[in-house]
Structures are given as structure tokens and as C-alpha cells.
Amino acid sequence: MNNAAPLLQVRQVAASRPGESGALQRVLQETTLKVEAGEILAVVGPSGSGKSTLLRLLNRLLEAESGEILLAGVNISNFPPAELRACIPLVSQKPFLFPGTVMENLQAPARLRRTELPDSSDPSLQVLLELCHVDPAWLDRDARKLSVGQQQRVCLARAMVGPCQVLLLDEPTSALDRPTADQMALTFRQLAREKNLAIIFVTHDLRLTSRCADHVIFMANGAVVEEGPASRLLNHPETAEVRAFLASGSEDDMEVSA
């Protein structure tokens, strides 16, 4: 029997922020979840439901008001922020690249950590480029002149240059056309399986969710309303809130596998 702790655990975590009056308002109710290595978790729900707040708590871009978050059984408050964000990087909705070449962007994490810079002959970098579908011919190109889809792939690869264990993605396909988004869904599955990563993404994209998520959490008003395996929740939701949310998406956005 395997009694190992899940890779990432969230236990009764809550968060508040100042409202317009200055008084604190609860934006995330006590939330509990877990994700294993190699698993993809989608967090879906309407705007303002607390999804992005939850994502940013996971690597301390925001601090929890209560509860605890554990990485491999260790409270994330025990990690220096820079070390934690190397293990749990977040790729934002809009690709952000530093001025310079693609290679200079891929070297940025090592430069910040003051470790040895990878180069094009580095076998681990070559594997990462292949997994993220970053063409080695791009390495000497101006990173900011790539297409949005290409930039997103470079950001993915850059996030994993180092000790990445949990990859956080905020609306990863919102700026992409459908064919590119579908390719990204395949990339996420490949990364999770071959790098043994846990991937957690926040999205409104039901098509992406159906194509690559193993498990889904539906949030509304700062709380988890329903959760379960992706095939079950997307095909047979148990709550009225989830049924209404799924009905608001077009059938073209849903290609749910049984």
C-alpha cells in the first residue's frame, strides 16, 4: 500500500482582500484539494469565482489567511519564495518574455538563481525543447517577435528550466486560435506524463478541459461547488451550478471523452 503524500495538498485554505470600503472581504472560502505527480487538474467556473486567487496562493504570489499548502508534505511557507517559485512556477495568461533572444529567455531562470546557464548542447534543454515543441531554430531569434503561440511555448519551456514539480497555468489558451490551443492541450498531457509534473490550470475553455484534464474543480463565489474526474463532471454534473455553466458553453467547445 502506498502511503506517500500527494505532491501538492491544499488544506482548508482561505483568503481575503480589502474591498472598496477598505474592509476585508473573503474571496476564497476554506478550500481543500490535492494533486498527484503526473496529474492535470482544471479549475473552472465563472469570472470572480476565486480561481486565479487560488492559483496565486499555490506559490505565494498571494498569502493565505488561514489553512496550509504542502509540497511533497512540506509547508510551502518553509521555502524561500524564489526557491518555491522555481518548484511551482506560474505561466501567466499573456506570454511575458524578456528583451533578447529565445535562448536568453531560457537562460533567465538559471541567471536569476546564479546557477550554470544551459546552452543549446545541454541534453536536458534539448528534451525540454522537444516536449514543449520549441524549434531549436528559434533560439537565436528575438523572442518578442515570435507568434503568440510560439511565445507561449517558450514561456512553458522557460518555466521548467530548473526543479519544476508543479506547473501553474492561468488561462493558457485564451490568446490562441483553436488549432494552436488543441496542440497546447496535447503538449500539457505530454509534459505531465513524461516529466511527471502536476499541472494545475485555470480556464474558461471547456474544450481544453475536456481534452487534457484528469480532474476538475468547479468554483463559484470563492468556494468549490463540485469536483470529480473530468469525464464524470463534464458529462454528468451533480449540481445545478455546473449544469448551467456547461450549458452556457457551445457544443463546439465540448469534445468530452467517455
C-alpha positions in Angstrom: 0.0 0.0 0.0 1.4 3.4 -1.0 1.0 5.9 1.9 3.1 8.6 0.2 1.6 12.1 0.5 0.2 13.7 -2.6 2.6 16.0 -4.4 0.5 19.1 -3.6 -2.1 19.4 -0.9 -4.3 22.4 0.0 -5.9 22.1 3.4 -8.7 24.5 4.4 -7.1 27.5 2.8 -8.9 30.8 2.8 -8.0 34.3 1.6 -9.4 37.8 1.9 -8.6 41.2 0.4 -9.7 44.8 1.0 -13.0 45.8 -0.6 -13.9 49.2 -1.9 -14.7 50.4 1.7 -11.3 49.1 2.9 -12.8 46.3 4.9 -11.6 42.8 4.3 -13.8 40.6 2.1 -13.4 36.9 1.8 -12.5 35.9 -1.8 -11.7 32.3 -1.2 -13.6 30.1 1.3 -11.9 27.3 3.1 -10.7 25.1 0.2 -9.2 21.6 0.2 -7.7 19.8 -2.8 -4.8 17.6 -3.8 -3.0 16.8 -7.0 -0.6 14.0 -7.7 2.5 13.9 -9.8 1.6 13.3 -13.5 -2.0 14.6 -12.9 -3.7 17.5 -14.7 -6.2 19.5 -12.6 -8.5 22.0 -14.2 -10.1 24.8 -12.1 -13.2 26.2 -13.9 -16.0 28.5 -13.1 -17.4 32.0 -13.8 -15.3 35.1 -13.5 -14.8 36.3 -10.0 -15.2 32.8 -8.5 -11.7 32.7 -6.8 -9.9 30.6 -9.4 -7.0 33.0 -10.0 -6.7 33.7 -6.3 -6.3 30.0 -5.6 -3.7 29.7 -8.3 -1.6 32.5 -6.9 -1.8 31.2 -3.3 -0.1 28.0 -4.5 3.3 29.6 -5.0 2.8 32.5 -2.5 2.2 35.3 -5.0 -0.6 35.8 -2.6 -0.5 34.8 1.1 -3.3 32.6 2.6 -5.3 34.0 5.5 -5.6 30.5 7.0 -5.0 26.9 6.3 -1.9 25.3 4.8 -0.4 24.3 1.5 2.0 21.4 1.3 4.5 20.5 -1.4 5.6 16.9 -1.0 4.5 17.0 2.6 6.4 20.3 3.4 4.5 23.5 4.2 5.3 26.0 1.4 5.9 28.7 4.0 9.2 26.8 4.8 10.6 27.5 1.3 12.3 30.8 0.3 9.9 32.4 -2.3 12.4 32.2 -5.1 13.0 28.5 -4.4 9.3 27.8 -4.1 8.5 29.5 -7.4 11.2 27.5 -9.2 9.4 24.4 -7.9 5.9 25.8 -8.6 6.2 28.3 -11.5 3.2 30.2 -12.8 2.8 30.9 -16.6 0.6 33.9 -16.9 -2.3 34.3 -19.3 -0.4 36.7 -21.6 3.0 35.4 -22.6 5.8 37.5 -21.0 9.2 37.4 -22.5 12.3 39.4 -21.6 14.1 41.5 -24.3 16.5 39.4 -26.1 16.7 36.0 -27.8 14.8 32.9 -27.1 18.0 31.3 -25.6 18.5 34.3 -23.4 14.9 33.9 -22.1 15.5 30.2 -21.5 18.7 31.1 -19.5 16.9 33.7 -17.4 15.9 31.3 -14.5 19.4 30.0 -14.2 20.8 33.5 -14.3 18.4 34.6 -11.5 19.4 31.6 -9.4 23.1 32.1 -10.2 23.5 28.6 -11.5 25.2 27.3 -14.6 23.5 28.6 -17.8 22.1 26.0 -20.1 23.2 26.1 -23.8 21.9 24.5 -26.9 24.0 21.4 -26.4 22.6 20.7 -23.0 20.7 17.3 -23.2 18.1 18.3 -20.6 17.3 21.5 -22.5 17.0 19.6 -25.8 14.5 17.3 -24.2 12.6 20.3 -22.8 12.5 22.0 -26.2 11.2 18.8 -27.8 8.5 18.3 -25.2 7.3 22.0 -25.5 7.6 21.9 -29.3 10.1 24.8 -29.3 12.0 24.7 -32.6 15.8 24.9 -31.9 15.9 27.2 -34.9 14.1 29.8 -32.8 16.9 30.0 -30.2 18.7 32.9 -31.8 15.5 34.8 -32.8 14.1 37.8 -31.0 11.7 36.2 -28.5 9.2 39.0 -28.7 8.9 38.7 -32.4 7.6 35.1 -32.3 3.9 34.4 -32.7 1.7 34.3 -29.6 1.5 30.5 -29.7 5.3 30.3 -30.1 5.8 32.7 -27.3 3.5 30.6 -25.1 5.7 27.5 -25.8 8.9 29.4 -24.9 7.3 30.5 -21.6 6.4 26.9 -20.8 9.9 25.7 -21.5 11.4 28.6 -19.5 9.2 27.8 -16.5 10.6 24.2 -16.4 14.3 25.1 -16.7 15.0 24.0 -13.2 13.4 22.0 -10.5 9.7 22.4 -11.6 7.4 20.0 -9.9 4.0 21.7 -10.2 3.2 23.9 -13.2 0.6 26.6 -12.8 -1.2 27.9 -15.9 -3.5 30.9 -15.9 -5.9 30.8 -18.9 -3.2 29.2 -21.0 -5.2 29.1 -24.3 -7.2 32.4 -24.1 -5.0 34.2 -26.7 -4.7 31.2 -29.0 -6.7 30.1 -32.0 -8.4 26.7 -31.8 -5.8 24.6 -33.7 -3.0 26.1 -31.6 -5.0 25.6 -28.4 -5.6 22.0 -29.3 -1.9 21.5 -29.9 -1.2 23.0 -26.5 -3.7 20.6 -24.8 -1.6 17.7 -26.3 1.6 19.4 -25.0 0.2 19.6 -21.5 -0.6 15.9 -21.4 2.8 15.0 -22.7 4.5 17.3 -20.2 2.6 15.8 -17.2 3.2 12.2 -18.2 6.8 12.4 -19.4 8.1 14.9 -16.8 5.9 13.5 -14.1 4.6 17.0 -13.4 1.4 18.0 -11.6 -0.3 20.7 -13.8 -3.0 23.0 -12.5 -4.7 25.3 -14.9 -7.4 27.9 -14.5 -9.6 28.2 -17.6 -13.0 29.1 -19.1 -12.1 26.8 -22.0 -14.2 23.7 -21.7 -12.7 22.2 -24.9 -9.2 22.4 -23.3 -10.6 20.9 -20.1 -12.2 18.0 -21.8 -9.1 17.3 -23.9 -6.5 17.2 -21.2 -7.7 17.4 -17.6 -7.8 14.3 -15.4 -9.7 16.0 -12.6 -11.9 19.1 -12.5 -12.8 21.6 -9.7 -15.7 23.9 -10.3 -15.7 27.1 -8.3 -18.3 29.8 -7.7 -18.3 32.7 -5.2 -15.0 31.7 -3.8 -15.9 28.2 -2.9 -15.6 24.7 -4.5 -19.1 23.7 -5.6 -18.3 20.4 -7.2 -15.2 18.3 -8.1 -14.5 15.0 -9.7 -12.9 13.1 -12.6 -13.2 15.2 -15.8 -15.2 12.7 -17.7 -17.8 12.4 -14.9 -18.1 16.1 -14.1 -18.3 17.3 -17.7 -20.7 14.6 -18.8 -22.8 14.1 -15.6 -22.5 17.1 -13.3 -24.3 16.7 -10.0 -25.1 20.3 -9.2 -27.3 22.9 -10.9 -24.5 25.4 -10.9 -22.2 23.2 -13.0 -25.0 22.2 -15.3 -25.8 25.8 -16.0 -22.2 26.7 -16.6 -21.7 23.8 -19.0 -24.9 24.7 -20.8 -23.6 28.3 -21.4 -20.8 26.9 -23.5 -21.3 25.9 -27.1 -21.3 22.3 -28.1 -18.3 23.0 -30.3 -16.3 23.7 -27.1 -17.1 20.3 -25.7 -15.5 17.2 -27.1 -15.7 15.1 -23.9 -14.2 11.7 -23.9 -16.1 9.0 -22.1 
